[in-house]
Amino acid sequence: MKKSFTLVVFLLCFLGYCQKDTSSDSLQQWISKYHTISTLTYSPDTNFVLARKIYAGNNDTAVVLDAHRSHGSIETILKMPNNIFLKNSSLVSSGNGTVQFSNLYNSRCVKYDNVKLSEVLYDVNQYIILDRNGILSLYGPQSQLLQKLPNTTMFASDKNSLLFAVTKEEKGYKIVNVGSRKITTLYYTQLDIKQMILSPSGKNLILVLSDADQKLKMVFLETESGKHTIPAQIPPSKADFIEVNEIQNGKAYLITLANRNRKSADKFIDIWYGSDNNLGAKQAGTTQYIYYLWKPKEEQAFKLPESYPIYGIVDSDRYVIAFNPLEEFKNLTLHPFLNVRLYDVSTGSFAEIFHQVAKDLVHSSNGRFIMAFEPKTKKWNLYDIASSRISLIEKAGLQNPTFSSDFSKVFFESRNDIWIYDIKKRRLSPIGFSPATEGTIVNAIRKTTNAVYGIKMSMAPLGAPLLIKLQDRASNSTAYHTYFAGRTKIAVRWTKNRIKEIKYDTHLKNFLTLEENFNMAPKILSAKFGATKKNELLAVKDKTAQTLKQDVVEFKNSIGTPLKGILYYPVDYSPSKSYPMVVYIYQIKSNLSNMYAMPANEPTGVNRRTLLEHGYFVYEPDIIFDARGTGLAALDCVHSALNAISLNKAIDKNKIGLTGHSMGGYETNFIATHSNRFAAFISGAGKSDIVSSYFSYDYHEQKPNLTRFEVGQYDFRKPFTADKELYIWNSPIHYVENVKAPVLLWTGIKDDIVPPQQTMEFFMGLKRNDLPVIALFYQQKEHDLGWNTTESKDMSRRALDWWNYFLKNKMETPWIRTELKARQSLNLK
């Protein structure tokens, strides 16, 4: 009986490849020469621009540019990634225990070492340094020392003008107001201070104190008068933490006391009940909340009823919203549908205002309007607290509502225009951009008050235009317009470049854009409002990128759905030569056609630029899912995409590889079991048995995996019991014996999104059927390999080795040849 031998490569165990690889060194040296740009910042007077340079090995280099001169570099800042302008446009940089103050007008720099924390006070042009010896120092606009405060344990600021600190005294703690001219004592306590919270309005400083019994109590300090109040209705309580949300500029506060009940690690038995709708607690434990509404003017706190576990503010000092997220949650949806009640603090009564709506409620800043999205109808409801009236907005596809500053309208983003709902007239209408244009509001003022359930306030800027990003899907072009008083104006004109970032001044007169394209390395450009000409401030040098070529291929799948594929040509392409090709799949990828491809060690193990530089075509076709199932639909899209480029004689049709990560890994696994058009495959962290995965638990998102298949990314739209054949037909493991080409699999052992057992299953299926396979199990990694990690560097080399071996016949690679030689000795294919 023949025995097959298949090599499994374990990272850090060095099985099958122990000696140093010089090609890996040269690959990393090449990658290290490239960088991109991110995190644009405008100085307040718009005379300076700051940007960070991102290299493979570091991302803590910043450059300061003259905003009015092309390539006018003023200063380079190393190893201080945090950079903030003061109001006078001086720059404060920090990181790695160092702070630097830079006066950019006279090139004066002052450095400080031994730094623990630092912040700026923007409005008064001051900056704060707390060193590791507990000395708090306050510096002025010319870096002059204004105050020095020893024995400081913590500080809180509004980052504009207010600074408060806690100092350790002989028998207790002193809370002081630190001004540029004097330091004023506000409060003294012998109790430990656990938290010090400055309200967003700056009106109140909230202290959380711990007594001898480890109970927490609160003290409210009025920052102007120094008056302190201990809310009598809030007794000292044990809590893991206290959260305070301000309402209407300090008119009221919602106070949340949270107690975490963590899962016991040494439990003898863990019982799971079929009726339990909170399976996430099995892993994460539970958190119990006690809520109070505190009104400083009346010096009165209202304890909210324990009828509901979750309360949230809607910027009203009378009403809060309440719901039980588990009330109807049976783990059949991605997130719980909520039955939302409005609680009236004055009358102590509840009224249901929304039934089975999605999380991510949006409210106005005046405490009057609340919006909720109905997942079943895919429409929004607007509730008017003043009139108790609900209005259904009769259009699907609207997203991210934003209230106008006069509270008369609601603006909606969508994939076809920006839409305006007139609250009084109950009328919805588009602004009037093209229906093929996706609209996004850039400068909305948004404040999240409950991150878990996405409760937030969203308002248009007061007395200023909306800045709207427009994306033309057909041409993948971008522009920015303003909208004010019924009129639109062009702010930044249409470009086919990808605008990675945009910055602007407070009056929307001056704009900075960070732009790139597949054949253009990132550039920083400046322009006046509506200008046709842009000034280039900085450009990343990459001459090779300028020579790159791409085709936008339009095709249809077998059921007639129009799709696109982006075909990238190899560097130094010659039409007289024949080249291998790597197909890289996920879902929709054509919207990335104008993305600059920097050589890098990517978390997914795939880098387009590396392949282009090494003589490969790279093809990235769109994939959509339909009623046939995720795998079969992906197979159809990829085959249709290959048919669309079949007349390109420069592509060697016998040397095509297929790769993908995560969902792309699953698609690669499935296509490998159904296609004979590929010479090799690389699949990263992909599912292989979707039936077993369907009936498994997702420890990453702490919920059953079935939702991912029925209503999530896999989009099967029905449960397994309703159509078992659909799931089986789309499960790669059921067809593993049909794989026609070598497969390289990789996964992270700590992956809790796609558990490594899925990779092991596919490996074992290929091995059992005597098919060529190598699997890489990265012992310390999760779902991806991380940017520029030891593991991603390893995968970059091995992926290139794999393609060179099977698509270019470069068969000198030891770790692959070991497997192939073993197969030959056993007379295996």
C-alpha positions in Angstrom: 0.0 0.0 0.0 1.3 3.4 -0.9 1.8 6.0 1.8 1.7 9.7 1.0 4.0 12.2 2.7 2.8 15.8 3.0 4.9 18.5 4.7 3.3 20.8 7.3 5.4 23.8 8.0 5.1 25.1 11.5 6.5 28.6 12.0 9.1 28.9 14.8 9.6 25.1 14.6 11.5 25.6 11.3 10.4 22.2 9.8 11.5 21.9 6.2 13.4 25.2 6.0 16.1 26.1 8.4 18.8 27.9 6.5 18.9 31.6 5.9 17.4 32.6 2.6 19.3 35.4 0.8 16.4 36.2 -1.5 14.3 37.0 1.6 16.9 39.5 2.6 16.9 41.2 -0.8 13.1 41.2 -0.8 13.0 43.0 2.6 15.7 45.4 1.5 13.6 46.3 -1.5 10.4 46.7 0.6 12.2 48.9 3.1 13.0 51.6 0.5 9.3 52.5 0.0 7.0 54.6 2.1 3.6 56.2 1.9 2.0 59.2 3.6 -0.9 59.5 6.1 -2.5 61.7 8.8 -2.5 65.2 7.2 -2.8 68.1 9.6 -3.4 71.8 8.7 -2.0 74.5 11.0 -4.7 76.9 12.2 -3.4 79.7 10.1 -3.1 77.3 7.1 0.6 78.2 6.6 1.9 74.8 7.6 1.1 71.2 6.8 2.1 68.1 8.8 2.2 64.6 7.5 3.4 61.2 8.7 5.7 58.9 6.6 4.8 55.2 6.8 7.6 52.8 6.1 7.6 49.0 6.4 9.8 49.3 9.5 8.4 52.4 11.2 5.6 54.9 11.2 6.9 57.5 13.6 8.5 60.0 11.1 6.7 63.3 10.5 7.4 66.1 8.1 6.4 69.8 8.3 5.8 71.5 5.0 5.3 75.1 3.9 1.7 75.2 2.7 2.4 77.8 0.1 5.5 76.4 -1.5 6.0 73.2 -3.5 8.2 70.7 -1.8 9.0 73.2 0.9 10.0 70.9 3.7 10.6 72.8 7.0 11.3 70.1 9.6 11.5 66.4 10.0 10.4 64.9 13.4 11.6 61.5 14.4 10.2 59.0 16.8 7.4 61.4 18.0 4.2 60.2 16.2 1.8 62.5 18.1 1.8 66.0 16.7 -0.6 68.8 17.6 -0.7 72.4 16.4 -1.4 75.2 18.9 -3.7 78.1 17.9 -0.7 80.2 17.0 0.5 77.4 14.7 3.4 76.3 17.0 3.8 72.6 17.0 3.9 70.2 20.0 5.2 66.7 19.2 5.4 63.8 21.6 6.2 60.1 21.8 8.7 57.6 23.3 9.1 59.7 26.5 10.0 62.9 24.6 8.1 66.2 23.9 9.3 68.8 21.4 8.0 72.3 21.1 8.6 73.9 17.7 8.1 77.5 16.7 7.9 77.1 13.0 8.3 80.8 12.2 11.7 81.2 13.9 12.8 77.5 13.8 13.2 77.4 17.6 12.8 74.0 19.1 12.8 72.9 22.8 13.0 69.2 23.8 11.9 67.6 27.1 12.8 64.1 28.2 11.5 61.7 30.9 7.9 62.5 29.9 5.0 60.3 31.1 2.0 62.3 29.6 1.5 65.4 27.6 -1.4 67.5 26.3 -2.0 70.9 24.7 -4.4 73.7 25.6 -5.1 74.9 22.1 -7.0 78.1 22.7 -4.4 79.6 25.0 -1.3 78.2 23.2 -0.1 76.3 26.1 1.2 72.7 26.6 1.3 70.4 29.6 4.0 67.9 30.5 3.7 65.4 33.4 7.1 63.7 33.9 7.9 60.3 35.4 8.8 62.0 38.7 5.3 63.4 39.1 6.1 67.0 38.2 3.4 68.7 36.2 4.7 71.7 34.1 2.6 74.2 32.2 4.4 76.1 29.4 3.3 79.2 27.5 3.2 80.2 23.8 7.0 80.8 23.7 7.8 77.7 25.7 8.2 79.7 28.9 7.5 77.9 32.1 4.2 79.2 33.6 3.6 76.7 36.4 5.3 73.8 38.1 3.4 71.4 40.3 5.2 68.5 42.1 3.6 65.3 43.4 1.0 65.3 40.7 -0.9 62.0 40.3 -3.3 62.8 37.5 -4.6 65.7 35.5 -7.6 66.5 33.3 -8.0 69.2 30.6 -10.5 70.2 28.0 -7.6 70.5 25.6 -8.5 74.2 25.0 -8.0 76.3 28.1 -8.8 74.4 31.3 -6.4 72.3 33.4 -7.0 70.6 36.7 -4.7 68.4 38.6 -4.5 66.1 41.6 -1.5 66.4 44.0 -0.6 64.0 46.7 -0.5 65.7 50.1 0.8 64.3 53.4 -2.6 63.0 54.5 -4.7 63.1 51.3 -5.2 64.6 47.9 -5.7 68.2 46.7 -7.6 69.1 43.5 -6.4 72.3 42.0 -7.2 74.6 39.1 -4.0 75.3 37.2 -4.0 78.6 35.5 -1.1 80.4 33.8 -1.0 83.0 36.6 -2.1 81.2 39.7 -3.0 77.8 41.1 -6.3 77.6 43.0 -7.3 74.8 45.4 -10.8 73.5 44.7 -11.2 70.5 46.9 -9.3 68.3 49.4 -10.0 64.7 50.3 -8.4 61.9 52.3 -10.0 59.3 50.0 -8.3 57.8 47.0 -9.3 59.4 43.7 -10.1 56.7 41.1 -11.3 58.9 38.3 -11.3 62.6 37.5 -13.6 63.6 34.6 -13.9 67.0 33.1 -17.3 67.5 31.4 -17.2 68.4 27.7 -18.6 71.9 28.5 -15.9 72.5 31.1 -18.6 73.4 33.6 -18.1 70.5 36.0 -15.2 68.5 37.2 -16.4 65.1 38.4 -14.4 63.2 41.0 -14.9 59.5 41.7 -13.6 58.7 45.2 -13.0 55.3 46.9 -13.6 54.9 50.6 -12.2 52.3 53.1 -14.8 49.7 52.0 -13.8 50.2 48.3 -17.2 51.9 47.6 -17.2 54.7 45.1 -18.8 58.1 45.6 -19.0 61.1 43.4 -18.2 64.8 43.9 -19.3 67.5 41.4 -17.0 70.6 41.3 -18.2 73.7 39.5 -15.1 74.8 37.7 -15.9 78.5 37.8 -17.2 79.0 41.3 -15.4 76.1 43.0 -18.6 74.9 44.6 -18.7 71.2 45.3 -21.8 69.0 45.6 -22.1 65.4 46.7 -25.4 64.1 45.2 -27.3 62.8 48.3 -29.4 60.5 46.1 -26.4 58.6 44.8 -25.1 56.5 47.7 -21.5 55.2 47.8 -21.6 51.9 45.8 -19.2 49.3 44.6 -18.5 49.5 40.9 -15.8 48.6 38.5 -16.1 52.0 36.8 -18.3 55.1 36.5 -19.2 56.7 33.2 -20.7 60.2 33.0 -22.5 61.6 29.9 -23.2 65.3 29.7 -26.6 66.5 28.5 -27.2 69.9 26.8 -24.0 71.7 27.9 -24.2 70.6 31.5 -27.9 71.0 32.1 -28.0 67.3 33.3 -25.8 64.2 33.4 -26.5 60.6 32.9 -24.3 58.7 35.4 -23.7 55.0 34.9 -22.2 52.7 37.5 -20.9 49.5 36.0 -20.2 46.1 37.7 -18.5 43.4 35.6 -19.3 39.8 36.5 -16.4 37.9 34.8 -16.5 34.3 33.8 -14.9 32.0 36.4 -11.8 30.2 35.0 -11.9 27.4 37.6 -15.5 26.4 37.2 -16.1 22.6 37.5 -18.8 22.6 34.9 -20.1 25.1 32.4 -23.8 24.6 31.5 -25.2 25.8 28.2 -29.0 26.2 27.9 -30.8 26.1 24.6 -33.0 28.9 25.7 -30.1 31.2 26.6 -30.0 34.2 24.3 -26.9 35.7 25.9 -24.3 33.1 24.9 -21.7 35.9 24.6 -21.7 36.0 28.4 -20.2 32.5 28.4 -16.9 34.0 27.3 -17.1 37.7 28.2 -19.2 37.6 31.4 -21.9 40.1 32.0 -22.0 43.8 33.1 -24.7 45.2 35.3 -25.5 48.9 35.2 -27.1 51.3 37.7 -28.2 54.6 36.2 -28.9 58.1 37.7 -29.9 61.3 36.0 -28.3 64.2 37.9 -29.5 67.8 37.5 -26.9 70.2 39.0 -29.2 73.2 39.1 -31.8 71.4 41.2 -29.1 69.4 43.0 -31.3 66.3 42.5 -30.5 62.9 41.2 -33.1 60.5 39.8 -32.4 56.8 40.0 -33.7 55.2 36.8 -35.8 52.0 37.2 -34.1 48.7 36.9 -36.9 47.6 34.6 -34.4 47.8 31.6 -30.7 47.0 31.7 -29.7 49.7 29.1 -30.4 53.4 29.2 -29.1 56.1 26.8 -29.3 59.8 26.5 -31.0 61.7 23.7 -29.7 65.2 24.9 -32.8 65.8 27.0 -32.8 66.5 30.7 -36.3 64.9 31.0 -36.3 61.9 28.8 -33.9 58.9 28.3 -34.3 55.9 26.1 -34.4 52.3 27.6 -34.3 48.8 26.1 -33.4 45.2 26.9 -31.1 44.0 24.0 -31.9 40.4 24.8 -35.7 40.8 24.8 -36.2 39.3 21.4 -32.6 38.3 20.5 -32.5 34.6 19.5 -29.1 34.8 17.8 -30.8 34.8 14.4 -29.6 38.2 13.4 -26.1 39.8 13.4 -27.2 42.2 16.2 -30.2 42.3 18.5 -33.3 44.1 17.2 -34.4 46.6 19.9 -37.8 47.5 21.3 -37.0 51.0 22.4 -38.9 52.8 25.2 -38.9 56.5 26.1 -38.6 57.0 29.9 -40.0 60.3 31.3 -38.1 61.2 34.5 -40.8 63.6 35.6 -43.7 61.2 35.5 -41.7 57.9 36.0 -43.5 56.4 33.0 -42.4 54.4 29.9 -43.7 54.5 26.4 -42.6 52.2 23.5 -41.5 54.4 20.6 -39.8 51.9 18.3 -40.4 48.1 17.8 -37.7 45.8 16.4 -35.3 48.4 15.2 -31.5 48.1 14.7 -28.9 49.5 17.0 -27.3 52.8 16.0 -30.0 55.2 17.1 -29.5 58.8 16.1 -30.8 61.9 17.9 -30.7 65.6 17.6 -28.8 67.9 20.0 -32.0 69.7 21.3 -33.5 66.5 22.9 -36.5 66.5 20.6 -35.9 64.0 17.7 -34.8 60.4 17.6 -34.3 58.2 14.5 -34.3 54.4 14.3 -33.7 52.0 11.4 -36.1 49.2 10.7 -34.1 46.2 9.4 -37.1 44.4 7.9 -38.3 47.3 5.8 -34.8 48.9 5.5 -36.4 52.3 6.3 -36.0 55.0 8.9 -38.5 56.1 11.5 -38.4 59.6 13.0 -39.9 60.1 16.5 -40.8 63.6 17.6 -40.8 63.7 21.5 -42.7 67.0 21.6 -45.7 65.7 19.7 -45.2 61.9 20.3 -45.5 61.5 16.5 -43.7 58.8 14.5 -43.0 59.4 10.8 -41.9 56.6 8.5 -39.5 57.8 5.7 -40.6 55.8 2.7 -37.3 55.1 1.0 -34.8 52.3 1.4 -31.1 52.7 1.1 -30.8 55.8 3.3 -27.9 55.9 5.7 -26.3 58.0 8.5 -29.0 60.7 9.2 -27.8 64.1 10.2 -30.1 66.8 11.6 -29.9 70.4 10.3 -28.7 73.0 12.7 -32.2 74.5 12.9 -33.8 71.1 13.5 -36.1 71.4 10.5 -34.5 68.8 8.2 -32.6 65.5 8.2 -29.9 64.8 5.7 -29.2 61.3 4.6 -26.3 59.7 2.9 -26.9 57.1 0.2 -25.5 55.3 -2.8 -27.4 57.7 -5.0 -27.2 61.3 -3.9 -27.7 63.1 -0.6 -31.4 63.1 0.5 -33.2 65.8 2.5 -36.2 65.0 4.7 -38.4 68.0 5.6 -39.6 67.2 9.1 -42.7 69.5 9.1 -43.8 68.7 5.5 -42.8 65.0 5.8 -41.3 65.2 2.4 -38.1 63.6 1.1 -36.1 64.9 -1.9 -32.6 64.6 -3.3 -30.2 67.4 -3.4 -29.7 66.8 -7.1 -26.4 65.1 -7.7 -26.3 62.2 -10.2 -28.2 59.1 -9.2 -25.0 57.1 -9.9 -23.1 59.2 -7.3 -22.6 58.1 -3.7 -22.9 60.9 -1.2 -21.2 61.2 2.2 -21.3 64.0 4.7 -17.8 64.9 5.8 -18.2 67.6 8.4 -21.2 66.4 10.4 -20.8 66.9 14.2 -21.2 63.5 15.7 -21.0 62.4 19.3 -21.3 58.8 20.5 -22.9 58.3 23.9 -23.1 54.5 23.8 -20.5 52.8 21.7 -21.8 49.3 22.2 -25.3 50.1 20.9 -24.2 53.0 18.7 -26.4 55.7 20.2 -25.2 59.0 18.9 -26.0 62.6 18.2 -25.4 63.8 14.6 -25.8 67.5 13.6 -24.9 69.7 10.7 -22.5 72.5 11.6 -24.1 75.6 12.9 -24.3 78.4 10.3 -21.9 76.7 7.9 -22.2 74.6 4.7 -22.2 70.9 4.6 -19.1 69.4 3.0 -20.2 66.4 0.9 -17.9 63.8 -0.6 -19.2 62.5 -4.0 -18.1 59.2 -5.4 -18.9 58.3 -9.0 -19.1 54.5 -9.0 -18.9 54.1 -12.8 -15.6 56.1 -13.2 -14.4 55.6 -9.6 -13.9 59.4 -9.5 -14.2 61.7 -6.4 -15.2 65.3 -5.8 -16.3 67.5 -2.9 -19.2 69.9 -2.9 -20.7 72.2 -0.3 -24.4 72.6 0.3 -25.9 75.6 2.1 -29.4 77.3 1.9 -30.4 75.1 -1.0 -27.3 75.7 -3.1 -24.4 73.5 -4.0 -20.9 74.6 -4.9 -17.8 72.8 -6.1 -15.2 72.7 -3.3 -12.7 70.2 -4.8 -13.1 69.3 -8.4 -13.6 65.8 -9.8 -10.5 63.6 -10.0 -9.9 60.0 -10.9 -7.2 59.9 -8.2 -8.1 58.2 -4.9 -8.4 60.9 -2.2 -7.2 59.1 0.9 -7.6 62.1 3.1 -8.9 65.7 3.0 -8.3 68.5 5.4 -9.7 72.1 5.4 -9.8 75.2 7.4 -12.8 76.3 9.5 -14.2 78.5 6.7 -13.8 75.9 4.0 -11.6 78.2 1.9 -8.4 76.2 1.9 -8.2 72.4 1.2 -5.5 69.8 1.4 -5.9 66.5 -0.3 -3.7 63.4 -0.1 -4.1 61.7 -3.5 -2.8 58.6 -5.1 -3.5 56.2 -8.0 -2.4 52.8 -9.1 0.4 54.5 -11.1 1.0 57.4 -8.9 2.6 57.4 -5.5 0.8 59.6 -2.8 1.0 63.3 -3.2 -0.1 66.2 -0.9 -2.0 68.8 -2.9 -3.4 72.2 -1.8 -6.1 74.2 -3.5 -8.4 77.1 -2.8 -12.2 76.5 -2.7 -13.4 75.5 -6.2 -10.0 76.1 -7.8 -9.1 74.2 -11.1 -5.4 74.2 -10.2 -3.8 72.4 -7.3 -0.4 73.0 -5.8 1.8 70.0 -5.2 3.4 70.2 -1.7 5.0 66.8 -1.4 5.2 63.7 -3.6 6.5 60.3 -2.7 9.2 59.3 -5.2 8.4 56.1 -7.1 9.4 56.2 -10.7 8.4 52.6 -11.3 4.8 53.2 -10.3 4.5 55.8 -13.1 5.2 53.0 -15.6 2.4 50.7 -14.4 -0.5 49.8 -16.7 -4.0 48.6 -16.0 -7.1 47.6 -17.9 -10.6 48.0 -16.5 -12.3 44.9 -17.8 -16.1 44.9 -18.0 -17.8 41.5 -17.9 -21.0 39.8 -16.9 -21.5 36.6 -14.9 -23.6 33.8 -16.3 -26.9 35.3 -15.1 -26.1 38.7 -16.7 -25.0 40.8 -13.8 -22.5 43.6 -14.9 -19.2 43.4 -13.1 -15.6 44.7 -13.4 -12.2 43.3 -13.1 -8.9 45.2 -12.8 -6.0 43.7 -14.8 -2.6 45.1 -13.7 0.3 44.6 -16.1 3.8 43.4 -14.9 6.6 46.0 -14.6 8.6 46.2 -17.8 5.7 44.6 -19.7 6.4 43.7 -23.4 3.5 42.7 -25.6 5.8 40.2 -27.4 6.3 38.2 -24.2 4.1 35.8 -22.2 3.6 36.2 -18.5 2.1 34.2 -15.6 -0.9 35.7 -13.7 -2.1 35.7 -10.1 -5.8 36.2 -9.6 -6.5 37.9 -6.2 -10.1 37.7 -5.0 -12.4 38.8 -2.1 -15.6 40.5 -3.1 -15.9 43.9 -4.8 -12.3 45.0 -5.6 -12.8 47.4 -8.6 -13.5 50.3 -6.3 -9.8 50.0 -5.3 -8.6 50.5 -8.9 -7.0 53.8 -8.0 -5.2 52.7 -4.9 -1.4 53.0 -4.8 0.3 49.6 -4.3 3.3 50.1 -2.1 5.6 47.2 -1.6 4.9 45.8 1.8 4.6 42.8 4.1 0.8 42.7 4.2 -1.4 41.0 6.9 -3.2 39.1 4.1 0.0 37.6 2.6 -0.7 39.2 -0.7 1.0 42.3 -2.1 0.1 43.4 -5.7 3.2 45.5 -6.2 5.6 42.6 -5.3 3.9 40.4 -7.9 4.0 43.1 -10.6 7.7 43.8 -9.9 8.5 40.1 -10.2 6.9 39.7 -13.6 3.3 38.7 -12.9 0.0 40.0 -14.2 -2.4 40.6 -11.3 -6.1 40.3 -11.9 -8.7 41.4 -9.3 -12.2 40.6 -10.5 -15.4 41.6 -8.7 -17.4 38.8 -7.0 -21.0 39.1 -6.0 -23.2 36.4 -4.3 -26.7 35.2 -5.4 -29.2 32.5 -4.7 -26.8 29.8 -6.0 -24.7 30.2 -2.9 -21.5 32.0 -2.0 -19.1 29.4 -3.5 -20.9 28.7 -6.7 -21.5 32.4 -7.3 -17.8 33.2 -6.8 -16.8 30.4 -9.1 -19.1 31.8 -11.8 -17.7 35.3 -11.4 -14.1 34.2 -11.6 -14.6 32.0 -14.6 -16.5 34.8 -16.3 -13.8 37.2 -15.5 -11.2 34.9 -17.0 -13.3 34.5 -20.1 -13.3 38.3 -20.5 -9.5 38.4 -20.8 -9.0 35.2 -22.8 -7.9 37.1 -25.9 -5.0 38.7 -24.1 -2.1 36.8 -25.7 0.5 38.1 -23.1 -1.1 36.0 -20.4 0.1 32.5 -20.2 -3.2 30.6 -19.7 -1.4 27.6 -18.4 0.3 29.6 -15.6 -2.5 31.2 -13.6 -2.6 31.2 -9.8 -5.5 32.0 -7.5 -5.2 33.5 -4.0 -7.4 35.1 -1.3 -7.6 35.6 2.5 -10.5 35.1 4.8 -13.6 35.2 2.6 -11.2 35.2 -0.3 -9.6 32.1 1.3 -12.9 30.3 1.4 -13.6 31.3 -2.3 -10.1 30.1 -3.2 -10.8 26.8 -1.5 -14.1 26.3 -3.2 -12.9 27.3 -6.7 -9.9 25.0 -6.3 -12.4 22.1 -5.9 -14.3 23.0 -9.0 -11.9 24.6 -11.5 -9.2 23.2 -13.8 -8.0 26.7 -15.0 -5.4 27.3 -12.3 -1.9 26.0 -11.9 -1.6 26.7 -8.2 -3.5 28.1 -5.2 -2.7 30.1 -2.0 -5.5 30.2 0.6 -5.2 32.2 3.8 -7.4 31.7 6.8 -10.3 30.4 4.7 -13.3 28.2 5.7 -13.4 24.7 4.1 -16.4 23.1 5.8 -19.3 25.7 6.0 -21.7 23.1 7.4 -19.6 22.5 10.5 -18.9 26.2 10.7 -22.6 27.0 10.5 -23.1 24.9 13.6 -20.2 26.4 15.5 -19.7 29.3 17.9 -17.8 32.5 17.0 -15.6 33.3 19.9 -14.4 36.5 18.3 -17.8 38.2 18.1 -19.2 36.0 20.9 -22.2 34.6 19.0 -23.3 31.6 17.0 -21.8 31.4 13.5 -25.1 30.7 11.9 -25.9 34.4 11.5 -22.8 34.9 9.4 -24.3 32.5 6.9 -28.0 33.3 7.0 -27.9 37.1 7.1 -24.2 38.0 7.2 -21.3 38.0 4.8 -22.1 34.6 3.2 -25.7 35.8 2.5 -27.4 32.4 2.1 -30.7 34.0 3.1 -32.0 30.8 4.6 -31.1 28.3 7.4 -29.4 25.0 6.8 -32.6 23.1 7.6 -34.5 24.9 4.9 -32.0 24.0 2.1 -29.3 21.5 3.2 -28.2 20.9 -0.4 -27.4 24.6 -0.8 -24.9 24.5 2.1 -23.4 21.2 1.0 -23.0 22.3 -2.6 -21.1 25.4 -1.5 -18.8 23.6 1.0 -15.3 23.0 -0.4 -14.6 20.0 1.8 -17.2 18.0 0.1 -15.3 18.2 -3.2 -11.8 18.2 -2.0 -10.8 15.2 -4.1 -11.4 17.3 -7.2 -8.5 19.7 -6.7 -6.3 19.7 -9.7 -3.3 21.9 -8.7 -1.0 22.3 -5.6 -2.4 24.2 -2.7 -0.5 26.3 -0.1 -2.7 26.9 3.0 -1.9 29.2 5.9 -3.6 30.2 9.1 -3.0 31.6 12.6 -3.2 29.2 15.4 -4.9 31.9 17.6 -7.5 32.8 14.9 -10.9 32.9 16.6 -12.7 34.2 13.5 -11.9 31.3 11.1 -10.5 28.7 13.5 -7.3 26.9 12.3 -9.3 23.6 12.3 -10.9 24.8 9.1 -7.4 24.9 7.4 -6.5 21.6 9.0 -9.6 20.0 7.6 -8.9 21.1 4.1 -5.2 20.0 4.5 -6.3 16.6 5.8 -8.8 16.3 2.9 -6.1 17.0 0.3 -3.7 14.7 2.1 -6.2 11.8 2.3 -6.7 12.1 -1.5 -2.9 12.2 -2.2 -3.0 15.7 -3.5 -0.1 18.2 -3.3 -0.5 20.5 -0.3 1.6 22.4 2.2 0.1 24.2 5.2 1.7 27.0 7.3 0.5 27.2 10.9 1.7 30.5 12.4 1.7 29.8 16.1 1.4 33.3 17.5 -1.0 34.9 15.0 -4.7 35.4 14.8 -6.9 36.0 11.7 -4.2 37.9 9.8 -0.4 38.2 10.1 -0.1 41.9 10.9 1.8 44.6 9.1 5.5 44.0 8.7 5.6 41.3 11.4 8.1 38.4 11.4 5.2 36.2 10.2 4.1 38.6 7.3 7.7 38.8 6.2 7.9 35.0 6.2 4.6 34.8 4.2 5.7 37.4 1.7 8.8 35.3 0.9 6.9 32.0 0.8 4.1 33.3 -1.4 6.7 34.6 -3.9 8.5 31.2 -3.7 5.2 29.4 -4.4 4.3 31.4 -7.4 7.8 31.3 -8.8 7.9 27.5 -8.4 4.6 26.6 -10.0 4.1 29.5 -12.4 7.7 30.2 -13.4 9.2 26.8 -13.0 11.9 28.1 -10.6 12.2 24.8 -8.8 15.2 25.5 -6.5 13.2 26.3 -3.4 14.0 23.8 -0.7 10.9 24.0 1.4 8.7 23.3 -1.6 11.0 20.8 -3.3 11.0 18.7 -0.2 7.3 18.0 -0.6 7.5 17.5 -4.4 10.4 15.1 -4.1 8.6 13.1 -1.5 5.6 12.8 -3.7 7.8 11.7 -6.7 9.4 9.0 -4.6 5.9 7.7 -3.7 4.8 7.9 -7.4 2.2 10.5 -6.5 1.0 13.2 -8.9 
